[in-house]
């Protein structure tokens, strides 16, 4: 057995497209192919605007940096099972992350926990759709609408997953995606910020490129800055505190080719995951996932209560290593973010609910292994036989 987390996510056909592009001796920095990819991604997802950046983490930082433009301080609710850059983007912008527990059924933030944490300081909920599961529900959408709290969706691990037949990443005011090598589709490295709001799109597009106002697509905005700062060179008016998070034409060419097969590959992943859940031993491994609308790029493994002990865990990991089945304990982001050492640099600058019990279960006894579009049914059976034999 040899089962890596990801297999052939960059194909020979993808590389051929890049070679064909390079043979034309094109401009390689952010240019026409980036714009083409942004438009194709927006159409695939179902949003008006997308901004291609160099990573999902850059997408996260840009999104929260936009919030900094309209709020000087405040609290942002975030699940304790998430990726590190969701949290650091909040902290680096001077906001307070408030950690809540998750549900085992979908690895998403618990709505009752969210309700407990909302107060006058709450400016946003940064919701993570972990490992292809949908974390949205009607109560949450009603809550953000009623309280006028911004919803930001982290969809980095859930391309194509849906809520009520509508793709995740179309519900929040802003949504973020990652095109890292191991995800549903890849540009090698890359990410996307998506929105239906022209002002947000324009601001983030400018911030992506150092904050230079010449990047603005709104003529009135550009002219206002040019008039107010007429003594400055129009090419170098830095309107907002920005970054260089631009990607390249090469990454965009990968994205343009990969998006063609994304839906087909996603359907294969969905069927694989359904088969995996049918075959694993439900006495040993949790299987009561809410798979409605899910699109998992990995097989999620959580020990049942009677098997949540270090002895079984050590045996489990030893046998997976022996069979060369690559795994990650703690699933998304390594488990409970409040246990990570980086938070020692931000003492007193974050909050958490006292009980994060479900996140702790994932932290200690939750895993994921690879779910590839090329994965054959008989190999899934072999993997499940190994898991069930432990």
N, C-alpha and C positions, 0 to 999 in steps of 0.2 A: 504494500500500500504506500502510495505517495500522494498526499492530498494537501496542496498549498492553499493559503487563504484566497489567492487569486491566480487565475490561469489564463494566459493569452488575452489579456484585456486590451493590449495594443497588438493589432493583427498585422500580417504582412501587407494586406490591402491598405491599411492606414498608413504604413510606412511608404508604400508606393505613391500615395497621394502627396505626401510631404516631399518625396524626391522629385516628382513631377513639378511641384510648386517651386522648389529650389532651383530647378534647371532653367526657370524663366528669369533668374537673377532679380528677384523682387525686393521691395522694401521689407525688412524683417521685423521692425518694431511695430507697435500698435497701428494698424492701418485698415485697409478695406476688408481683409478677411476677418478681422476682429468684429467689425461692424456687421458683416454677413452672418457670422456665427451668432452674434447677439440677437439679430432679427429672427433667425431660424429657431433659436432656443425659445424666444418669446412666443413664437407661433406654436411650438410644440407644447409648451407649458400652459399657455392660455393667459398671458399677461401682455400689457402694452409695451413695457420697457425692461431691458436687461442691460447690465454693465458687466463685461467680462474682466476679471481680475486674475492675479497670479496664484490665488489659493482660496480655499474656503475660509481660512483664518482671516485673510485680508477682507473677504466679504463681511465677516462678523465685525471686524474692527471698523470698517467703513459705516456699517449700519448703526452701530452704537455711537460713532463719532458724529453721525448726522443728528442723533438725539441730543448730543452735547451742544449743537447749534441752537437748539430751542429750549433746552433745560439746563440750568446751571448745576442742579443737584437732584437727587431723587433715588428711589429704590426700584430695582428691576427684579422681578420674580423669575427664577430659573430652576429647572429640575436639578437635583443633586447628581443624577446620572446624565452627564452631558459631556461635551468635548471641552478641553481646557481653554481654548481660545474664546468660547462663549463667555466664560467667566472673566478671563483677563481683559477682554475688550470692555467689559463693564467696569472693572477696577481701574484700568488705565485712564478711563474717561471720568473718573471721580464719582461714579455712581456706586450704590450699595447693592451687591447681589444678595438676594434673599432665597436661600435654598429650600426647596420643598421635596417631599418624598414622591415616589412614582407608584404606578400600578404594575403588577407583574404581568397582567394580561396584554399590555401594549408598550411597556417600558416608558410610558409617558407620564408627565406630571399629574399628580392627583388633584382633581378639581376641588375637593373639600379642603385640601391643604392650601391651595391657591386662595380660596375664599377667606381663610383664616389670616392670610398675610396681607391682604389688600387694605390699604389705608390712604390717607391724604398724600402721603409721600410717593405712592406707587405711580410710576410713569409708564411702565411697560411690562409685558410678559414676554420673555424670550423662550419660546417653546421649542423643544427638541423632539423631532420625529426620529427616534433611535432605530437603527438597523432595519429600516423599511416598514416600520409600524406607523399607523396613524395615531397621533396623540390628541386629535381634536374631538370635540363633542359639542352638541347643541348648547349645553349649559355654559361652556367656556365662551362660545361665540356671543351668546346673549350677555354674558358678564362683561366682556370687554366693550361691547356696544353700549350697555347701560352706564358703565363707570367711565366711559370715554378714555380707556387705557389702550395704548398702542400694542398691537400684537405683532411680534416679529417671529417668523418661522425659520428654524434651522432645519433645512431639508437636505443637508449634506449627505446623509446616508439613506435617503428615501426617494430617489428620483422615480417618479411615476406612481407612487403610492397615492391613494385617493381617500377622500371623505365625501360620502354621498355622490359618488361618481364624478367628483371634481378633483383635479390634481392638487395635492398638497403644494403649498407655495403660492397659491392664488387666494388664500383667505386673509393672510396678514397684510398689514400696511407695507411691510418689507419682508422678503424671504431670501434666504441664502442657500447656495448650493456649492458643493465641492466636486471637482473632477480629478481628484487624486487617483492614482493608479488602481487602487483596490475597489473603487466604487462602481456604481452601475455602468457608468461610462467614464472615459478618461481623456484628458488632454495632456497626460503625463503629470503635470501639476496645473492647477487652475481652479477658478471658482466663479460664481455669478451672483450678483445682487439683482433682485427682481422687484418690480413694483408697478402699480397702475397709476401712480401719482407723478405727474410731470415735474413738479417742483423737487420731489425727492430724487427722481431720476437725474435731473439736471445737476443738483447739488452733489450727488455721489459721483457722477461722471467727472465733475470738476475736481472734487477731492481726490479721485483716483490718480489724477495727473498733477500732483503738487499743489492743487488749489488754483491753477491758472485759469482765469476767467475766459480765456479764448476757447476753452473746451466747452463752454456753455452752448446749448442748442437753443436757448431762448434769447432772441435778439435784444429784447428790452432790458434783460438782465445785463448782457454784455455792455450795451450802450450806457446804462446807468453807471457802471463802474468806470468805463472809459471817460465819461464826462466828469465824474467826481474826482478821478485821479488822472487828469489830463496831462500832467507833467511826467507821468510814467510811460515807459515804452509799452504799447498795447500788447505786445507779445509776452510781456512779463509783468502782468498785474496778478498778484497772488491774492485772490479774494477771500479764500477760506484756508484755515490751517489744514493742509492736505498731506498726501503721501505720494510715493511712486509705487502704485500697485498695478501698473499696466502689465498686461501679458504680451505675448508676441504673436506674429502672424503664423508662425509654425504651430504653436499650441492651438490656434483657432482652426487651422486646417485639420488637425486631428479631431477637433470637436465637430466640425462640419461633416466629416465622414462618419464619425461614431454615432451621431444623432440619427442617422439613417436607419440604423439597426437597433436603436435603443428600445423601442416598444416590443419588437420581436424577442429580443433578449430578455426583457423584463417578464414577458409571458412565460418564458422557459423557467426563469427563476421562481415564479409563483407556483408553477406545477411541481418543481423540484421540492420546494418547501412543504407543500401539501403532502407529497409522498413521504418526505422525511418524517413529518409528524405522525403519519399513519404507521410508520415502521418502528419508531423508537418505543422502548418499554415505558409505558405511562406510570408504572409503579415506581420507577427510579427517576424519571425525568418529567418535568412540567410540560404539559401540552395544551393547557387551556388558554392559548393565546387568542386574542381577538384579531383574526386574520382578515376581517372584512376590509377590503381596500388595500391591504398590505402588499408590499413588493420588496422582498427581503434579498439583499445581496449576500446574506450569510445564514447559516443554520444556527439558531439560538438554542443553547442547552442550559437548563437550570435544574439543579438537583431537587428532587422532592424532599419534603421535610425530614423523613427518616434517614436520608442519605447525606444530610448537611453536616458532615464532620470531616476533620482533617485527614483521618485515615483513608476514607473513601476517596477524598479529593486527591491525595498523593498517589493512590493507585490509579485513579482515572488519568491523571496527567502522565504518569509513567507509561501507561499502555498506549496513550495517544502518541507520545514521543517515540515509543518503540515502533509504532506503525506509520511513523512519519506523517501523522495527521496534524497539520499546523493549527494552533488554537490561540485564542486570547482570553485570559481570565479577566473578569470584570466587564466584559463586553465594551460598550461605547465609552471611550475615554479612560478605561481602566477601573471603572466602578465609581465609588463614592468620591466626588471631587473634594468634599470637605476634609478628607483624610490625606490629601496631597500636600507635600511639603512647600509648594510655591505659595500657599496661603499664609505661611509664616511671615512673609514679607508684607502682608496686609492685615495684621492683627487689629481687631476692632473695626475693620472696614467692611465686614460682611456679617450677615445674619443667617441663622438656620433654625428650622424646627427641631425640637429636641428629639423627635422620633423619626428617624429615616430608615426604618426597619426593612422595607422592601428593597431600597437601594443597597443596604448592607448585605442582603441575601445575594444580590447580583454581584456585589463587590467580592464576596468570598466564595460563592458557589454558582456563579453564572459565567457562561462561555459563549464564544461563537467560533464556528469553523466555516470554511469556504463554501459558497453556493455559486457555481459557475454556470453560465448558459450552456457550455459544452459538456456539462456533467451528465453522464449516462445513468439510467435508472439502476442498472446492476451495481454500479459503484456506490450509489446511495444505499442500496441494500447491504453491501459489504460493510460500509461505515456503520450503519445501524446495528449490524450483527456484532461488530466489535464493541460498540457502546453498550449494547444490551448484555454482553457477556461479562462485563466488569462487576 
